Amino acid sequence: MMSRSYTNLLDLASGNFPVMGREKKRLPRVMTVPGVISELDDDQANSVTSDVPSSVVQDRIIIVANQLPVKAKRRPDNKGWSFSWDDDSLLLQLKDGLPEDMEVLYVGSLRVDVDSSEQDDVSQLLLDRFKCVPAFLPPDILSKFYHGFCKLHLWPLFHYMLPFSASHGGRFDRSLWEAYVAANKIFSQRVIEILNPEDDYVWIHDYHLMVLPTFLRRRFNRLRMGFFLHSPFPSSEIYRTLPVREEILKALLNSDLIGFHTFDYARHFLSCCSRMLGLEYQSKRGYIGMEYYGRTVGIKIMPVGIHMGQIESILGLADKEWRVGELKQQFEGKTVLLGVDDMDVFKGVNLKLLAMEQMLMQHPKWRGKAVLVQIANPARGRGKDIEEIQDEIHTSCRRINENFSQPGYEPIVFVDRPVTVSERAAYYTIAECVVVTAVRDGMNLTPYEYIVCRQGVSGSESSSEFNGPKKSMLVVSEFIGCSPSLSGAIRVNPWNIEATAEAMHEAISMADSEKQLRHEKHYRYVSTHDVAYWSRSFFQDMERTCKDHFRRRCWGIGLSFGFRVVALDPNFRKLSIDAIVSAYSRSRNRAILLDYDGTVMPQTSINKTPSQEVLSIINMLCGDIKNVVFVVSGRGRESLGKWFSPCQQLGIAAEHGYFMRWPAEEAWETCGQSNDSGWIQIAEPVMKLYTESTDGSYIEHKESALVWHHRDADPGFGSSQAKEMLDHLESVLANEPVAVKSGQFIVEVKPQGVSKGVVAEKILSAMADNGKQADFILCIGDDRSDEDMFEIIGNAMNSGVLSSNTSVFACTVGQKPSKAKYYLDDTSDVINMLDALAEASDSPPSETTLFSLTDEAGS
């Protein structure tokens, strides 16, 4: 029994299994460059950018999926295996959309069990002939990975089935999650064996491999990597029930581009990232992106299509192997409705049968005329749920046929056997309408195949039998991925049996001219948005998203599935304490501007009073005659004045600079352009309106400003209300001398001309006018309001306020995009750096020699 005490699952996946054992290394590392590369250690986790410089100019793409696009069968003599391409595999078909000169390699597992003694030979054969690298999973891991975690946890949950009880879906089994991680680790090892990280793209497919991006990103920081989810992604209310929800989200965010079939699926994923990780997305020029530690993770919305050439070639086979004429003869005088579904609890087959029964009851004219042919593909999963749905379907078929059958007529024809693709195409060709009533499905390409088959291929026998206008009709569930693309289909809620029955009646009763128009519209879309279009679009977006990879500085931080890559501009670097202390010691006139919350006081601290350590350091800095030290904060002057009362030589700018108190002074001066506060009577009622309707929000009253906070509100609703309030306030305050701004979980109304940038400009100008032009500037802050200071300081040299020799250290707290050129990780780093400067300061001077700006400031 595997221990449940494992916490670092990346280490667990390295092979430290008491039961499962370690995967034996077999395939030597395959490189397309000269040289010999030693085998990777299992536990090696050091991030590298490349093993060796590649001599190959041509880009390659490695397609990774649970199963390889090859068919395998045992040779007749039982000695070895024979392999062939699986033409039905999407992974093979997507090559048509990739650049012609791009080499494509595949990594995945086989559908058959290969004995360990044959695995070396099979690996070499597949690599040489098919450019495929098989991942052989030990039987115990395979069972827990695929039939366990994938099919018992992820598949039901992503299709909105919650584990309400142990008998319905099953409780979360951590050993299955550990096997899922271990399997993903094995896949990563196979990818690494053939990977040239500077030349290759990696495209990972589907929910079986959702944590694979972390394993690869951990090894290669700048790897160009995309992920596409072929199943639905559930709403945050469903997804949040998964015990490993954050681990999977963080792993997916190690990709550069994440693809979904529909906007709904993408919206659910973005909502989960917002609610569980606090991340927000932005849409710029049609592209959706999410900032994640300096990297922009792209979100791609593009439904997959079908392979037109393959379908058209199958239509020819249908004429030969199963003539359409035979089916026409079988259903002569009948109107055929067709269903083609996997035997799956989510396909809604029984709901379709009930709707057919309802239609025959409500519209007796179709008795003896309308036939529902239901083709049931073999079940992919297993278990009692499948058995129950099979029994339910057979029971419904018997009942409906018993109630409505006539001599030579049965309303339900249930095809419960494997059907060849050519036979299926023949059914599509003679069907008047296709009905899809899945209660949840990632995409479902059945309607697309039907439309192309109804169009036919010019010159074929079946096409000649259906000369004249082409027509087709679709009744599709609104819960399947292809539904938004088929605007001419009749969309239904499959749970509403009566409405579905009416939709089926409407579809087969519709005028031929209307069917023709709908068919033409659908065919135009399906024929142009094929699988090649989909893969080309995804790859182009992956290229665009990854174009800056080798320009930016990257490094990995974090343990286990908290691992992520921080990517920053080459000119943005961590502030070196030695460098700033050296510049500090050489300078004669220094300006030190400090934000408070998030800079010297942690945002998470409940007690916001500065510590004795902070007060002592600031006093030491203020005590140096060469220094002008200011705390520049959005907080009110009362609390700041009280907290920093021991620091008499400290300047304070409160409420973003609306109030200023210069060093050694007790009086506060007002710096706004207007003292008119009449706008408060306009803004406050608006804010109260939104506060009452937004649970968790509140209004903060400052002397100069009003701030609406929504940090504790529902993330989605709070953000939506903030945008609405911003527009509302800008409208009603258009003629008032105030500025309305949004920030992190706030909307603020404050007087015009008040900002931290204005404070910085005023301090530096006062120093210059007093003959003490600053030759050293340290400015530190952590949020958007501090960016104004960084911008002003950057422009001060051009305006003459600073000389070109001034040492400027504009520093943000946290590794994030900023106008500052330096960063420190957190408040403890800030305090350590300030302590180092305090140690390098001169001893406090006498009272008569203290530097003062008061005369100049008051003038």
C-alpha positions in Angstrom: 0.0 0.0 0.0 1.4 3.3 -1.0 2.0 5.8 1.8 -0.4 8.7 1.9 2.2 10.9 3.6 3.9 11.9 0.5 3.7 15.6 -0.1 6.3 16.4 -2.7 4.8 14.5 -5.6 7.5 15.6 -8.0 10.0 13.7 -5.9 7.5 10.9 -5.6 7.3 10.7 -9.4 11.1 10.5 -9.6 10.7 6.8 -8.7 10.7 6.5 -5.0 7.8 4.0 -4.9 7.7 1.3 -2.3 5.5 -0.8 -4.5 5.3 0.5 -8.0 9.1 0.4 -8.7 11.1 2.4 -11.0 10.9 2.4 -14.8 13.8 0.7 -16.3 15.8 2.8 -18.7 15.8 1.4 -22.2 15.9 3.8 -25.1 19.2 5.7 -25.3 18.8 9.4 -25.6 18.2 10.3 -29.2 19.7 13.6 -30.4 19.8 15.2 -33.8 23.1 16.9 -33.1 26.6 15.5 -33.0 27.9 14.3 -29.7 27.0 11.9 -26.9 24.7 12.9 -24.1 24.7 10.9 -21.0 21.5 9.5 -19.6 19.5 11.9 -17.4 19.4 11.1 -13.7 15.8 10.5 -12.6 16.0 13.0 -9.8 17.8 15.8 -11.8 15.7 18.9 -11.5 18.2 21.7 -12.4 16.7 24.1 -15.0 18.7 24.4 -18.1 18.2 26.2 -21.4 19.8 23.6 -23.6 22.0 20.6 -23.6 24.1 21.6 -26.6 23.7 24.1 -29.4 21.6 22.6 -32.1 23.1 22.2 -35.6 19.6 21.7 -37.0 18.0 24.9 -38.5 14.7 23.2 -39.2 12.0 23.5 -36.4 10.5 20.3 -35.1 7.4 19.7 -33.1 6.8 16.9 -30.6 3.2 15.9 -30.3 2.5 14.3 -26.9 -0.7 12.4 -26.2 -1.8 9.4 -24.2 -1.8 7.2 -27.2 0.4 7.1 -30.3 -1.4 7.5 -33.7 -0.3 3.9 -34.7 -2.1 0.6 -34.8 -0.3 -2.5 -33.4 -1.0 -6.1 -33.9 0.8 -9.3 -33.2 2.4 -11.1 -36.2 0.7 -14.3 -37.3 3.7 -16.3 -36.2 3.5 -14.6 -32.8 7.1 -13.4 -33.2 7.2 -9.6 -33.0 4.7 -6.9 -33.9 3.5 -5.1 -37.0 2.6 -1.5 -37.0 0.6 0.9 -39.2 -0.6 4.5 -39.1 -4.0 5.0 -37.5 -5.6 7.2 -40.2 -8.5 8.1 -37.8 -6.2 9.6 -35.3 -6.4 13.4 -34.9 -2.7 13.5 -34.0 -1.9 12.2 -37.5 -4.4 14.5 -39.3 -3.2 17.7 -37.6 0.1 17.4 -39.6 -1.7 18.9 -42.6 -1.9 22.3 -40.9 1.8 22.4 -39.8 4.6 23.9 -42.0 5.5 21.5 -44.8 9.2 21.4 -43.8 8.5 20.8 -40.1 9.5 17.5 -38.7 6.9 15.9 -36.5 7.6 13.4 -33.8 5.1 11.6 -31.5 5.4 10.5 -27.9 2.6 8.4 -26.4 1.6 4.9 -25.3 0.5 1.9 -27.3 -2.9 0.3 -27.1 -1.3 -3.1 -26.6 0.8 -4.7 -23.9 4.4 -5.1 -25.1 6.6 -7.5 -23.1 9.5 -5.9 -21.4 11.9 -8.1 -23.4 10.5 -6.6 -26.6 10.3 -3.0 -25.6 13.8 -2.0 -26.8 13.2 -3.4 -30.3 9.7 -1.9 -30.5 11.0 1.5 -29.5 13.7 1.5 -32.1 11.4 0.3 -34.8 8.7 3.0 -34.0 11.4 5.7 -33.9 13.0 4.7 -37.2 9.9 4.1 -39.2 7.2 6.2 -37.7 9.2 8.9 -35.7 7.2 7.7 -32.6 8.6 7.2 -29.1 6.5 4.9 -27.0 6.0 5.4 -23.3 5.7 2.0 -21.6 3.8 2.3 -18.3 4.1 -0.5 -15.7 0.8 -2.3 -15.5 0.1 -1.2 -11.9 0.7 2.5 -12.8 -1.3 2.2 -16.1 -4.3 0.8 -14.3 -4.4 3.5 -11.6 -3.4 6.3 -14.1 -5.9 5.6 -16.9 -8.8 3.5 -15.5 -8.2 5.1 -12.1 -7.5 8.8 -11.9 -8.4 9.7 -15.5 -11.6 7.7 -15.8 -12.9 7.7 -12.2 -12.0 11.3 -11.2 -11.1 13.6 -14.1 -13.5 12.4 -16.8 -16.6 12.4 -14.6 -15.7 15.7 -13.0 -15.0 17.5 -16.3 -18.4 16.2 -17.5 -20.1 17.7 -14.3 -20.5 14.5 -12.4 -19.7 15.0 -8.7 -18.7 12.2 -6.3 -21.8 12.6 -4.1 -21.3 9.2 -2.5 -18.9 6.3 -2.5 -21.3 4.5 -4.8 -21.6 7.4 -7.2 -18.3 8.4 -8.7 -16.2 7.2 -5.7 -14.2 9.2 -3.2 -10.9 10.8 -4.0 -8.1 8.2 -3.9 -4.7 9.8 -3.5 -2.9 6.7 -4.7 -4.6 7.2 -8.1 -3.3 10.8 -8.1 0.2 9.6 -7.3 0.0 7.1 -10.2 -1.2 10.0 -12.5 1.8 12.0 -11.5 4.1 9.0 -12.0 2.7 8.4 -15.5 3.2 12.0 -16.5 6.8 11.8 -15.2 7.4 8.8 -17.5 6.0 10.7 -20.5 8.3 13.6 -19.6 11.3 11.3 -19.7 10.4 10.1 -23.2 10.0 13.7 -24.4 13.3 14.7 -22.9 15.1 11.8 -24.7 14.4 13.3 -28.1 14.1 17.0 -27.2 16.2 19.8 -28.6 14.9 22.6 -26.3 16.1 25.6 -28.4 14.7 24.3 -31.7 11.6 22.2 -30.8 8.0 23.0 -30.0 6.1 20.6 -27.8 2.3 20.2 -28.2 0.6 18.3 -25.4 -2.9 16.9 -25.8 -5.8 16.3 -23.4 -6.6 15.7 -19.7 -4.4 12.6 -19.4 -1.2 14.8 -19.3 -2.2 17.9 -17.5 0.8 18.0 -15.1 3.3 17.2 -17.9 4.0 20.9 -18.5 5.5 21.2 -15.0 8.0 18.4 -15.5 9.2 19.8 -18.8 9.3 23.4 -17.7 11.2 22.4 -14.6 13.9 21.0 -16.9 13.9 23.5 -19.7 12.8 27.1 -18.7 12.5 28.5 -22.2 10.9 25.5 -23.9 8.1 26.4 -26.4 5.1 24.4 -25.2 1.4 24.3 -25.9 -1.5 22.3 -24.4 -4.9 21.6 -25.9 -7.8 20.2 -23.8 -10.2 18.1 -25.9 -12.7 17.6 -23.1 -15.0 20.2 -21.5 -13.5 22.3 -18.7 -16.1 22.5 -15.9 -17.3 25.6 -14.1 -15.3 26.7 -11.0 -18.1 25.5 -8.7 -17.5 21.9 -10.0 -13.8 22.1 -10.5 -13.1 23.5 -7.0 -14.3 20.1 -5.5 -11.1 18.4 -6.9 -8.6 18.0 -4.0 -5.7 18.6 -6.3 -7.3 21.6 -8.1 -4.4 24.1 -7.6 -1.7 21.6 -8.6 -3.3 21.0 -11.9 -4.0 24.7 -12.6 -0.4 25.6 -11.8 0.9 22.8 -14.0 -1.2 23.9 -17.0 0.1 27.5 -16.5 3.6 26.2 -17.1 2.5 26.0 -20.8 2.8 28.9 -23.1 -0.5 28.5 -24.8 -3.6 26.6 -23.5 -6.3 25.7 -26.0 -10.0 25.0 -25.6 -12.8 24.1 -28.0 -15.2 26.9 -26.9 -15.3 30.2 -25.0 -17.3 28.6 -22.2 -14.6 26.1 -21.5 -11.9 28.9 -21.6 -14.1 31.1 -19.4 -14.4 28.4 -16.8 -10.7 27.9 -16.8 -10.0 31.6 -16.4 -12.6 31.8 -13.6 -10.8 29.0 -11.8 -7.5 30.8 -12.1 -9.1 34.0 -10.8 -10.9 32.4 -7.8 -8.2 29.9 -6.8 -4.9 31.6 -7.8 -5.9 35.2 -7.8 -4.9 35.7 -11.5 -6.6 38.0 -13.9 -6.7 37.9 -17.7 -6.6 40.6 -20.3 -7.7 40.7 -23.9 -5.5 42.6 -26.3 -6.2 43.0 -30.0 -8.2 39.8 -30.0 -5.8 37.7 -28.0 -6.5 36.5 -24.4 -3.5 36.4 -22.1 -2.8 35.9 -18.4 0.2 37.3 -16.7 1.9 34.7 -14.6 5.2 35.7 -13.0 6.3 37.8 -15.9 5.2 35.2 -18.5 2.1 35.8 -20.7 0.2 32.5 -20.9 -2.0 32.6 -24.0 -5.6 31.3 -24.1 -6.7 29.9 -27.5 -10.3 29.2 -28.4 -10.6 27.1 -31.5 -12.9 24.1 -32.1 -11.2 21.2 -33.9 -12.5 20.2 -37.3 -12.6 17.1 -39.4 -10.2 15.8 -42.1 -12.0 16.6 -45.3 -9.8 14.4 -47.5 -10.4 11.4 -45.3 -14.1 11.7 -45.2 -14.3 12.1 -49.0 -12.2 9.1 -49.5 -14.5 7.1 -47.1 -17.5 8.1 -49.2 -16.0 6.2 -52.1 -15.5 3.2 -49.8 -19.1 3.4 -48.8 -20.2 3.0 -52.4 -18.2 -0.2 -52.6 -18.5 -1.9 -49.3 -22.0 -1.0 -48.3 -24.0 0.5 -51.1 -26.3 3.3 -50.1 -28.9 1.7 -52.3 -29.2 -1.2 -50.0 -30.0 1.1 -47.1 -32.4 3.1 -49.2 -34.2 -0.1 -50.0 -34.3 -1.1 -46.4 -35.8 2.2 -45.3 -37.8 2.9 -48.5 -40.7 5.2 -47.7 -39.3 6.0 -44.3 -37.7 9.2 -42.8 -34.5 8.3 -41.1 -33.2 10.1 -38.0 -29.7 9.0 -37.1 -27.7 8.9 -33.8 -24.1 7.9 -33.6 -22.7 7.8 -30.1 -20.3 6.0 -27.9 -21.8 3.9 -25.2 -21.2 6.4 -22.5 -23.2 7.8 -19.6 -22.8 11.4 -20.9 -24.0 10.8 -24.5 -27.7 11.0 -23.6 -28.7 8.1 -25.8 -31.7 7.1 -23.6 -32.9 10.7 -23.6 -32.9 10.6 -27.4 -35.0 7.4 -27.3 -37.4 9.0 -24.9 -37.7 12.0 -27.2 -38.4 9.8 -30.2 -41.1 8.0 -28.1 -42.6 11.4 -27.2 -42.6 12.6 -30.9 -44.5 9.5 -32.0 -47.0 10.1 -29.2 -47.5 13.8 -29.9 -47.4 13.4 -33.7 -49.1 10.2 -34.7 -48.5 10.9 -38.4 -44.9 9.8 -38.0 -45.9 6.3 -36.8 -44.9 3.9 -39.5 -42.8 6.6 -41.3 -40.1 7.9 -38.9 -37.3 5.6 -37.9 -34.5 6.4 -35.4 -31.3 4.4 -36.3 -29.1 4.5 -33.2 -25.5 3.3 -33.7 -23.7 2.6 -30.4 -20.0 2.5 -30.6 -18.2 0.2 -28.1 -17.8 1.8 -24.6 -14.3 3.2 -23.9 -14.7 2.9 -20.2 -15.9 0.2 -17.9 -17.8 -0.3 -14.7 -21.4 -0.6 -13.5 -22.4 2.9 -14.8 -21.9 1.6 -18.3 -23.8 -1.6 -17.6 -26.7 0.4 -16.1 -27.0 2.7 -19.1 -26.8 -0.3 -21.5 -29.7 -2.0 -19.7 -31.7 1.3 -19.6 -31.2 1.8 -23.4 -32.2 -1.8 -24.3 -35.3 -1.5 -22.1 -36.4 1.7 -23.8 -35.8 0.2 -27.2 -38.0 -2.9 -26.4 -40.8 -0.8 -25.0 -40.9 1.7 -27.8 -40.8 -1.0 -30.5 -43.5 -3.0 -28.7 -45.8 0.1 -28.5 -45.3 1.5 -32.0 -44.2 -1.3 -34.3 -46.2 -2.2 -37.3 -45.8 -5.0 -39.9 -42.5 -4.1 -41.7 -41.8 -1.2 -39.3 -39.9 -0.7 -36.1 -39.4 2.9 -34.9 -36.0 2.1 -33.2 -33.2 0.3 -35.1 -30.5 -0.2 -32.5 -27.1 -1.1 -34.0 -25.1 -2.4 -31.1 -22.0 -3.7 -32.8 -18.8 -2.3 -34.3 -19.6 -0.3 -37.5 -16.9 0.4 -40.1 -16.3 4.0 -41.1 -17.6 3.2 -44.6 -20.9 1.7 -43.2 -21.3 4.8 -41.0 -20.8 7.1 -43.9 -23.6 5.2 -45.8 -26.0 5.8 -42.9 -25.0 9.5 -42.8 -25.8 9.7 -46.6 -29.4 8.4 -46.3 -30.3 10.1 -43.0 -32.7 13.0 -43.2 -31.6 14.3 -39.8 -28.8 13.6 -37.2 -29.7 13.9 -33.6 -27.1 14.5 -30.9 -28.4 14.7 -27.3 -25.2 14.4 -25.3 -25.6 15.9 -21.8 -21.9 17.0 -21.9 -19.3 16.5 -24.6 -16.0 18.2 -25.4 -16.6 18.6 -29.1 -18.4 15.7 -30.9 -17.6 15.7 -34.7 -20.6 13.5 -35.7 -22.5 16.5 -37.1 -19.5 17.6 -39.1 -19.1 14.2 -40.6 -22.8 14.0 -41.4 -22.8 17.4 -43.2 -19.9 16.4 -45.5 -21.4 13.0 -46.2 -24.7 14.6 -47.2 -22.8 16.9 -49.5 -21.2 13.9 -51.1 -18.3 13.7 -53.6 -19.0 14.7 -57.2 -19.0 11.8 -59.5 -19.6 9.1 -56.8 -22.5 6.7 -57.1 -24.2 7.8 -54.0 -23.9 11.4 -55.1 -25.6 10.6 -58.4 -28.5 9.0 -56.5 -29.1 12.3 -54.7 -28.8 14.7 -57.6 -30.3 18.1 -57.0 -29.9 20.5 -54.0 -28.0 19.1 -51.0 -29.8 19.3 -47.7 -29.3 18.2 -44.1 -30.8 18.9 -40.7 -29.3 18.8 -37.3 -30.8 18.6 -33.8 -27.9 19.1 -31.3 -27.5 19.4 -27.6 -26.5 22.9 -26.4 -24.0 21.1 -24.1 -21.6 19.9 -26.8 -18.6 21.8 -28.1 -19.6 21.9 -31.7 -23.0 23.5 -30.9 -21.9 27.2 -31.1 -20.4 26.6 -34.6 -23.6 25.2 -36.1 -25.9 28.2 -36.1 -28.3 26.5 -38.5 -28.9 23.5 -36.2 -31.9 23.3 -33.9 -30.3 23.4 -30.4 -32.0 21.6 -27.5 -31.7 21.0 -23.8 -31.6 17.1 -23.9 -33.1 16.9 -20.4 -36.3 18.5 -21.8 -37.8 15.5 -23.5 -40.8 17.3 -24.9 -38.7 20.2 -26.4 -36.3 17.7 -28.0 -39.3 15.7 -29.5 -40.7 18.9 -31.0 -37.2 19.8 -32.4 -37.0 16.4 -34.1 -40.5 16.9 -35.5 -39.6 20.4 -36.7 -36.4 19.1 -38.3 -38.0 16.4 -40.5 -41.1 18.5 -41.3 -39.1 21.6 -42.5 -39.4 22.7 -46.1 -36.6 21.4 -48.4 -35.6 24.9 -49.3 -34.9 25.8 -45.7 -33.0 22.5 -45.2 -30.9 23.4 -48.2 -30.0 26.8 -46.9 -29.0 25.5 -43.5 -26.9 22.7 -45.1 -25.1 25.2 -47.4 -24.3 27.4 -44.4 -22.9 24.5 -42.4 -21.0 23.0 -45.2 -19.2 26.3 -45.9 -18.1 26.4 -42.3 -17.1 22.7 -41.9 -15.2 22.6 -45.2 -13.1 25.7 -44.4 -12.6 25.1 -40.6 -11.1 21.6 -40.9 -8.5 19.9 -38.8 -5.7 21.6 -40.8 -7.2 25.0 -40.1 -7.4 24.2 -36.4 -3.8 23.0 -36.1 -2.4 25.8 -38.3 -4.2 28.4 -36.1 -3.0 26.9 -32.9 0.6 26.6 -34.0 0.7 30.2 -35.3 -0.5 31.4 -31.9 2.1 29.3 -30.2 4.8 30.9 -32.3 3.5 34.3 -31.5 3.2 33.6 -27.8 6.8 32.2 -27.6 8.5 34.8 -29.8 10.2 36.5 -26.9 11.4 33.3 -25.1 15.1 33.6 -25.9 15.2 37.4 -25.3 14.0 37.3 -21.7 15.8 36.2 -18.6 14.1 33.1 -17.1 14.6 31.1 -14.0 12.6 28.6 -12.0 11.4 29.0 -8.5 9.2 26.9 -6.2 8.9 23.3 -5.1 6.6 20.5 -6.3 3.6 21.8 -8.3 4.3 25.2 -6.9 7.1 25.4 -9.5 6.9 28.2 -12.0 9.2 30.1 -14.3 9.8 33.8 -13.8 10.5 35.6 -17.0 11.8 39.2 -16.9 13.2 41.8 -19.3 17.0 41.6 -19.6 17.3 45.1 -18.1 15.2 44.2 -15.1 17.3 42.7 -12.4 17.4 42.1 -8.7 18.8 45.0 -6.6 22.3 44.2 -5.4 22.9 45.3 -1.8 26.6 45.6 -2.5 26.1 47.8 -5.5 23.6 50.2 -3.8 25.7 50.5 -0.7 28.7 51.4 -2.8 26.7 54.1 -4.7 25.2 55.3 -1.4 28.7 55.7 0.2 30.0 57.8 -2.7 27.0 60.2 -2.8 26.6 63.5 -1.1 22.9 64.3 -1.5 20.4 61.5 -1.3 16.7 61.2 -1.7 15.0 58.1 -0.2 11.3 57.6 -1.0 9.6 54.6 0.6 6.1 53.2 0.1 4.6 51.7 3.3 2.1 48.9 2.7 3.7 46.0 0.8 7.1 47.6 1.0 8.2 48.0 4.6 5.0 46.4 6.0 3.7 43.1 4.6 0.3 43.2 2.9 -0.7 40.1 4.9 0.0 41.6 8.3 -3.0 42.4 10.4 -1.2 44.8 12.7 -0.1 47.6 10.4 1.9 49.4 13.1 5.7 49.6 12.1 8.0 47.4 14.1 10.7 48.8 16.3 13.3 47.5 13.8 11.7 49.5 11.0 11.5 52.7 13.1 15.2 52.2 14.2 16.4 51.8 10.6 14.4 54.9 9.4 15.7 57.0 12.3 19.3 56.0 11.4 18.7 57.0 7.7 17.1 60.2 8.7 19.9 61.0 11.1 22.4 61.2 8.2 22.8 64.9 7.1 23.1 63.8 3.4 19.7 62.1 3.4 16.2 63.3 2.7 13.9 60.4 3.7 10.1 60.3 2.9 7.4 57.8 3.4 5.0 58.2 0.5 1.8 56.3 1.2 -1.9 56.1 0.3 -2.7 55.9 4.1 -4.2 58.9 6.0 -2.0 61.5 7.7 -3.4 60.7 11.2 -2.2 57.1 11.3 1.1 57.8 9.5 1.8 60.8 11.8 1.1 58.7 14.9 3.1 55.6 13.8 6.2 57.6 12.8 6.1 60.2 15.6 9.5 58.9 16.9 11.1 59.8 13.5 11.2 63.5 13.7 13.4 64.0 10.7 11.2 61.9 8.5 9.1 63.5 5.7 5.6 62.0 5.2 3.4 62.2 2.1 -0.1 60.9 3.1 -3.0 60.0 0.8 -0.8 59.7 -2.2 0.6 63.2 -1.6 -2.5 65.2 -0.9 -1.0 66.0 2.5 2.7 66.5 3.0 4.8 67.1 6.1 8.4 68.0 5.5 11.2 66.8 7.7 11.5 68.4 11.2 8.1 70.1 10.6 4.8 69.6 12.5 2.5 71.3 10.1 0.9 69.5 7.2 0.4 71.3 3.8 -2.3 70.5 1.3 -1.1 69.8 -2.2 -4.3 69.3 -4.2 -5.3 71.7 -7.0 -8.7 72.4 -5.4 -10.1 72.2 -1.8 -13.7 71.9 -3.2 -15.1 68.7 -1.6 -18.6 69.1 -3.1 -17.9 66.1 -5.3 -18.2 63.8 -2.3 -21.9 64.4 -2.2 -22.1 63.1 -5.8 -19.7 60.1 -5.5 -20.6 58.7 -2.1 -24.3 57.8 -3.0 -23.0 56.0 -6.1 -20.5 54.0 -4.0 -23.1 53.2 -1.4 -25.4 51.8 -4.1 -22.7 49.4 -5.3 -21.7 48.5 -1.7 -25.3 47.5 -0.8 -25.5 45.2 -3.9 -21.9 43.8 -3.6 -21.5 41.5 -0.5 -18.0 41.9 1.0 -17.3 45.4 -0.3 -16.9 48.6 1.8 -16.1 52.3 1.4 -13.0 53.8 3.0 -13.3 57.5 3.8 -10.1 59.5 3.6 -9.8 63.2 4.1 -9.1 63.8 0.4 -10.6 60.7 -1.2 -13.2 58.0 -1.3 -12.0 54.4 -1.9 -14.3 51.4 -2.7 -12.7 48.1 -1.7 -13.9 44.7 -3.1 -11.1 42.4 -2.1 -13.4 40.3 0.1 -16.3 40.2 -2.5 -16.8 37.4 -5.0 -13.9 37.8 -7.5 -15.9 37.7 -10.7 -18.8 39.8 -9.4 -16.6 42.3 -7.6 -14.5 42.9 -10.7 -17.6 43.3 -12.8 -19.1 45.8 -10.3 -15.8 47.7 -10.1 -15.8 48.2 -13.9 -19.5 49.3 -13.9 -18.8 51.7 -11.0 -15.8 53.2 -12.7 -17.9 54.1 -15.8 -20.7 55.3 -13.5 -18.4 57.6 -11.5 -16.6 58.9 -14.5 -20.0 59.9 -16.0 -21.4 61.7 -13.0 -18.1 63.3 -12.0 -17.1 64.5 -15.5 -17.2 68.2 -14.6 -15.7 67.8 -11.1 -12.0 68.5 -10.3 -11.3 64.8 -9.4 -9.8 61.7 -10.9 -11.4 58.3 -10.9 -9.0 55.4 -10.9 -9.1 51.6 -10.5 -6.4 49.7 -8.7 -5.9 46.3 -7.2 -9.4 45.5 -5.8 -10.2 49.2 -5.4 -11.9 52.1 -7.2 -10.7 55.5 -5.9 -11.9 59.0 -6.4 -9.4 61.7 -5.4 -8.6 65.3 -6.3 -6.9 65.9 -9.6 -3.1 66.6 -9.6 -2.5 64.2 -6.7 -0.2 61.3 -7.2 3.0 59.8 -5.8 4.7 61.0 -9.0 3.9 64.6 -8.1 5.3 64.1 -4.6 8.6 62.7 -6.1 8.9 65.6 -8.5 8.2 68.2 -5.7 10.9 66.6 -3.4 13.6 66.5 -6.1 12.8 70.0 -7.3 13.0 71.4 -3.7 16.4 69.7 -3.2 17.7 71.1 -6.5 16.4 74.7 -5.8 18.1 74.5 -2.4 21.4 73.8 -4.0 21.4 70.1 -2.9 20.7 68.4 -6.3 20.3 64.7 -5.6 23.1 62.5 -6.8 21.5 59.3 -5.3 17.9 58.3 -5.4 16.3 55.2 -3.9 12.6 54.8 -4.6 10.8 51.6 -3.5 7.1 50.6 -3.9 5.0 47.6 -4.7 1.8 48.6 -6.5 0.4 50.6 -9.4 0.5 54.0 -7.6 4.2 53.7 -7.1 4.7 53.4 -10.9 4.1 57.1 -11.1 7.1 57.7 -8.9 9.3 55.4 -11.1 8.1 57.2 -14.2 8.8 60.7 -12.8 12.3 59.8 -11.6 13.1 58.2 -15.0 12.1 61.5 -16.7 13.8 63.8 -14.2 17.2 63.6 -15.9 15.8 64.9 -19.2 14.1 67.8 -17.4 17.3 68.9 -15.7 16.1 68.2 -12.1 18.7 65.5 -11.9 22.2 65.3 -13.4 23.3 62.5 -15.8 25.6 61.2 -13.1 22.9 60.6 -10.6 22.7 57.0 -9.2 19.0 56.1 -9.6 17.6 52.9 -7.9 13.9 52.6 -8.8 12.9 49.3 -7.2 9.6 47.4 -7.1 8.7 44.7 -4.6 8.1 41.4 -6.2 9.1 40.0 -9.6 6.6 41.6 -12.0 6.5 43.9 -15.0 7.3 47.5 -13.9 8.8 50.8 -14.9 11.4 50.3 -12.2 14.7 48.7 -13.3 15.2 46.7 -10.1 13.2 44.5 -7.8 13.4 42.9 -4.4 11.5 39.8 -3.6 9.6 40.9 -0.5 9.4 43.2 2.5 12.2 41.3 4.4 14.5 42.0 1.4 13.6 45.7 1.6 14.3 45.9 5.3 17.6 44.1 4.9 18.7 46.5 2.2 17.6 49.5 4.2 19.5 48.1 7.2 22.6 47.9 5.1 22.3 51.5 4.0 21.7 52.5 7.6 24.9 50.8 8.7 26.7 52.7 5.9 25.3 56.1 7.1 27.2 58.7 8.9 26.6 59.2 12.6 23.7 61.6 13.5 24.9 65.3 13.3 24.1 68.0 15.8 20.8 69.9 15.8 22.3 73.0 14.1 23.6 71.1 11.1 20.5 69.2 10.2 19.6 69.6 6.5 16.1 71.2 6.1 13.9 71.8 3.1 11.3 73.8 5.1 12.2 77.3 3.9 12.2 76.2 0.3 9.1 74.1 0.7 7.2 76.9 2.1 8.1 79.4 -0.5 
